Amino acid sequence: MVLTCPVGNGRTTQRDQASGHSRRKLLSVGSLLVLGGTTAPLTGCDLFDRDDQPAPPPDPLRPMVDESLALAAEYRTNATAHPELAGRLDPIAEAHTAHATELARVIGVALPSAVAATPTTAPAADPAGALAALRALEKTAQQSATVACAAAPAERAALLGSIVAARATHQEALK
């Protein structure tokens, strides 16, 4: 480093009889300026306050949202395949869509823009077979909702309990 001002050693300089700046003082000020100039831009890029914590796990109710949407799709597919059952199946499909909507609101996720999910099975050839298949799906879904309700915190248990009850009612309505 080249210093162009008179640097003294604590004594007065011969040129103007004034005390000059010490070499140590100039070097420390210069190093502070250099360090300050390099760290100031880095603080804005999140280099020093990194949070290397993993992302939170998905909400345990997320599978319930997907299951409700899948059930609604099954009902709509069967109602389309058997128009004579549409009067019984459409309200149940709407109930499952309402369950998915409320569950998504509680866990803070958005429903897909196309609420109708693709059904997992093809509709049965006859209406009686379709009703039996839907009853079996409802029974499985009721069991999974019961397990979720038992494991849920108190503020979610009421919602899950009502879904369990609705799925039990759907089974009876399909007889």
C-alpha positions in Angstrom: 0.0 0.0 0.0 1.4 3.4 -0.9 0.6 6.2 1.5 0.7 9.6 0.0 0.1 11.7 3.2 2.8 12.4 5.7 3.0 9.5 8.2 4.4 10.2 11.5 5.6 8.1 14.3 3.9 10.1 17.0 6.3 13.0 16.6 5.8 16.1 14.6 6.9 16.2 11.0 9.6 18.5 9.8 7.6 19.9 7.0 4.8 21.7 8.9 5.5 21.0 12.5 2.0 19.3 12.8 1.5 15.8 14.1 1.0 13.3 11.2 -1.1 10.2 11.2 0.5 7.1 12.5 1.0 4.2 10.1 -0.9 1.8 12.5 -3.9 4.1 12.6 -4.0 4.4 8.8 -3.7 0.7 8.3 -6.4 -0.1 10.8 -8.8 2.5 9.2 -8.0 1.1 5.8 -8.6 -2.5 6.8 -11.9 -1.5 8.4 -13.0 0.2 5.2 -12.0 -2.8 3.1 -13.8 -5.3 5.4 -16.8 -3.0 5.8 -17.0 -2.6 2.0 -17.0 -6.4 1.4 -19.3 -7.5 4.1 -22.0 -4.9 3.6 -23.1 -6.2 0.2 -23.0 -9.8 1.4 -25.4 -9.3 4.3 -28.2 -8.7 1.8 -27.7 -12.0 0.1 -28.5 -14.1 3.2 -24.9 -15.4 3.4 -24.6 -14.9 7.2 -28.0 -15.8 8.4 -28.7 -19.1 6.6 -31.3 -21.4 8.0 -30.4 -24.9 7.0 -33.5 -26.3 8.5 -35.5 -28.9 6.5 -38.8 -28.0 5.0 -41.7 -28.9 7.3 -43.4 -32.3 6.7 -46.6 -32.3 4.8 -49.8 -31.9 6.9 -51.2 -35.3 8.0 -54.6 -34.3 6.6 -53.3 -33.8 3.1 -54.2 -37.5 2.2 -57.7 -36.9 3.4 -58.1 -34.0 0.9 -56.9 -36.3 -1.9 -59.1 -39.1 -0.7 -62.2 -36.9 -0.6 -61.5 -35.6 -4.1 -61.1 -39.2 -5.4 -64.4 -40.3 -3.8 -66.2 -37.3 -5.4 -64.7 -38.4 -8.8 -65.8 -42.0 -8.3 -69.4 -40.8 -7.6 -69.5 -38.5 -10.6 -68.1 -41.2 -12.9 -70.7 -43.7 -11.6 -73.5 -41.1 -11.9 -72.5 -40.5 -15.5 -72.4 -44.2 -16.3 -75.7 -44.9 -14.6 -78.0 -41.9 -15.0 -80.7 -43.5 -13.0 -78.5 -43.3 -9.9 -77.5 -39.7 -10.5 -80.2 -38.4 -8.0 -78.6 -40.5 -5.2 -74.9 -40.1 -6.2 -74.6 -36.4 -7.0 -75.4 -35.1 -3.5 -72.8 -37.5 -2.0 -70.2 -36.4 -4.6 -70.9 -32.8 -3.6 -70.5 -33.7 0.1 -67.1 -35.2 -0.6 -66.1 -32.1 -2.6 -67.2 -29.9 0.4 -65.2 -32.1 2.7 -62.1 -31.7 0.5 -62.7 -27.9 0.3 -62.9 -27.6 4.1 -60.0 -29.8 4.8 -57.9 -27.8 2.3 -58.9 -24.6 4.1 -57.9 -26.0 7.5 -54.5 -27.2 6.4 -53.9 -24.1 4.2 -53.5 -25.7 0.7 -55.4 -24.8 -2.4 -57.5 -27.3 -4.2 -56.6 -28.1 -7.8 -58.4 -25.8 -10.2 -60.1 -28.8 -11.8 -61.7 -30.3 -8.7 -62.7 -33.5 -10.4 -59.9 -36.1 -9.9 -59.6 -39.1 -12.1 -61.4 -42.1 -10.7 -59.3 -45.1 -9.8 -61.7 -47.8 -11.0 -64.0 -48.2 -13.9 -67.7 -48.0 -13.1 -69.5 -51.3 -12.8 -71.7 -52.5 -15.6 -74.9 -52.6 -13.6 -76.3 -50.1 -11.0 -76.3 -52.7 -8.2 -72.6 -53.4 -8.8 -71.8 -49.7 -8.8 -73.6 -49.2 -5.5 -71.7 -52.1 -4.0 -68.4 -50.8 -5.2 -69.1 -47.3 -3.8 -70.2 -48.8 -0.5 -66.9 -50.6 -0.3 -65.0 -47.4 -1.1 -67.0 -45.5 1.6 -66.2 -48.2 4.2 -62.5 -47.9 3.5 -62.6 -44.1 3.5 -64.5 -44.1 6.8 -61.9 -46.3 8.4 -59.1 -44.0 7.2 -61.0 -40.9 8.5 -61.5 -42.7 11.8 -57.8 -43.2 12.2 -57.1 -39.6 11.2 -59.7 -38.4 13.7 -58.2 -40.4 16.6 -54.7 -39.0 15.8 -55.8 -35.4 15.2 -55.5 -32.5 17.6 -58.7 -31.3 19.3 -59.3 -28.4 16.9 -59.4 -30.8 13.9 -61.2 -33.7 15.6 -64.7 -32.2 15.2 -64.2 -31.8 11.5 -62.8 -35.3 11.0 -65.6 -36.7 13.3 -68.2 -35.2 11.0 -66.5 -36.6 8.0 -66.5 -40.1 9.6 -70.2 -39.7 10.3 -71.0 -38.5 6.8 -69.1 -41.5 5.3 -71.1 -43.9 7.5 -74.3 -42.2 6.4 -73.2 -42.5 2.8 -72.8 -46.3 3.2 -76.4 -46.5 4.5 -77.7 -44.3 1.7 -76.2 -46.6 -0.9 -78.0 -49.7 0.4 
